[in-house]
Amino acid sequence: MDNDLYAGTRQGSAHRRALATEAVHAGRDDLAGLGLHAPPIDLSTTYPSYDSRAEAARIDAFAADGTVDDGPPVYARLGNPTVGRFETALARLEGTESAVAFASGMAALTAVLLVRSGAGLRHVVAVRPLYGCSDHLLTAGALGTEVTWVDPAGIADAIRPDTGLVMVESPANPTLAELDLRAVAHACGTVPLLADNTFATPVLQRPVEHGARLVLHSATKFLGGHGDVMGGVVACDEEFARQLRQVRFATGGVLHPLAGYLLLRGLATLPVRVKAASATAAELARRLSVDPRVARVHYPRIGGAMVAFESAGDPHEVIRAVRLITPAVSLGSVDSLIQHPASISHRIVDATDRRSAGVSDRLLRLSVGLEDVEDLWADLDAALGEPVGVTGHTAGAGLRVPE
Ligand SMILES: *Cc1c(COP(=O)(O)O)cnc(C)c1O
């Protein structure tokens, strides 16, 4: 897709910057002019103005259609310049006009659902699996929405006059199941498609190029990338972004400026991190897939830093035995994490729904970091223990032990 957001900043230049270049420059275009190199952190909760008539006009404009001008924000719940830099940069990477940041991925999803139900479109069509808490939010209908769960082939038939959103994840959390986003977007017709791109990141996949209108991220994961910042963001067209900013102002799920700073810094290394972790993850997936102690391995065609596998033995014992890899929920950090979805990330999903979505009780989800592949393999190899049903060291490599 041609997108002049990728055009160079020089007047008349048709040169499109590569993603790696945007990652380190986007959101920073004005810094040299300000005499700065690192982005400033603005912690103001309020902003002085001696012209309250002008402030009234700005608040009216925001209330009318979510328009924000370039002046200082009136109050931090309306906008923050440091967070704005992260939003600008993420929109560039996803190839969208705008992006709106929130306190967490769940706050971002909440805002999308409120925008649609505020327009009287309370029905959501969704494909499992989704991240456990996204599934829970839709299933519980806590925001007044009603969900219909379908297979990808059933999307078009499930759409009703009051359908406001179709929601998918690809690769999905935790099974890494992939969808044909272009076909899904086609099935949506005029209903906006929300693609949760947390696992792929814009480095591997840009869902708007396949027809999605909304791209969701738990920025807590790969965008931040160091396990020390929580945030969420929706990349979309400016028309939808205005509505999201209005909901954010009214409900208060704002991203803190320090988090905005860390997320912008995280984006700078996103392409390098994702590519390096993907190479390691692909190699680990390959070794796991020929290991007799592993019943099944899931690794996406598009690659990525996530590997899911079903242990032939007790998955809780693998969690107990890792030493280098941290047994913890979450993902996308510089260090590797492993968790058992049926116990943690997807515990909140009804067990029958969870299993029918392909989340087996034996499934383990590994988020591969930047450690050396041999060190990670040594840890996994030790944690997987002896082949099931075999004592001593009698099982040869590649031997399939019956489940
Ligand atoms: C973690 C996660 C979320 C929720 O994000 P938070 O930042 O934890 O609120 C949403 N979608 C996916 C795919 C996730 O992995």
PDBQT file of the ligand as one rigid body, heavy atoms in Angstrom, charges set to zero:
ROOT
HETATM    1  C1  LIG A 501      -1.103  -8.839  27.051  1.00  0.00    +0.000 C 
HETATM    2  C2  LIG A 501      -2.030  -8.784  25.915  1.00  0.00    +0.000 A 
HETATM    3  C3  LIG A 501      -3.134  -7.918  25.914  1.00  0.00    +0.000 A 
HETATM    4  C4  LIG A 501      -3.485  -7.060  27.104  1.00  0.00    +0.000 C 
HETATM    5  O1  LIG A 501      -2.541  -6.055  27.295  1.00  0.00    +0.000 OA
HETATM    6  P1  LIG A 501      -2.188  -5.396  28.739  1.00  0.00    +0.000 P 
HETATM    7  O2  LIG A 501      -1.171  -4.400  28.391  1.00  0.00    +0.000 OA
HETATM    8  O3  LIG A 501      -1.734  -6.506  29.627  1.00  0.00    +0.000 OA
HETATM    9  O4  LIG A 501      -3.468  -4.783  29.232  1.00  0.00    +0.000 OA
HETATM   10  C5  LIG A 501      -3.917  -7.865  24.784  1.00  0.00    +0.000 A 
HETATM   11  N1  LIG A 501      -3.653  -8.639  23.707  1.00  0.00    +0.000 NA
HETATM   12  C6  LIG A 501      -2.610  -9.490  23.677  1.00  0.00    +0.000 A 
HETATM   13  C7  LIG A 501      -2.372 -10.330  22.457  1.00  0.00    +0.000 C 
HETATM   14  C8  LIG A 501      -1.769  -9.598  24.782  1.00  0.00    +0.000 A 
HETATM   15  O5  LIG A 501      -0.747 -10.470  24.741  1.00  0.00    +0.000 OA
ENDROOT
TORSDOF 0
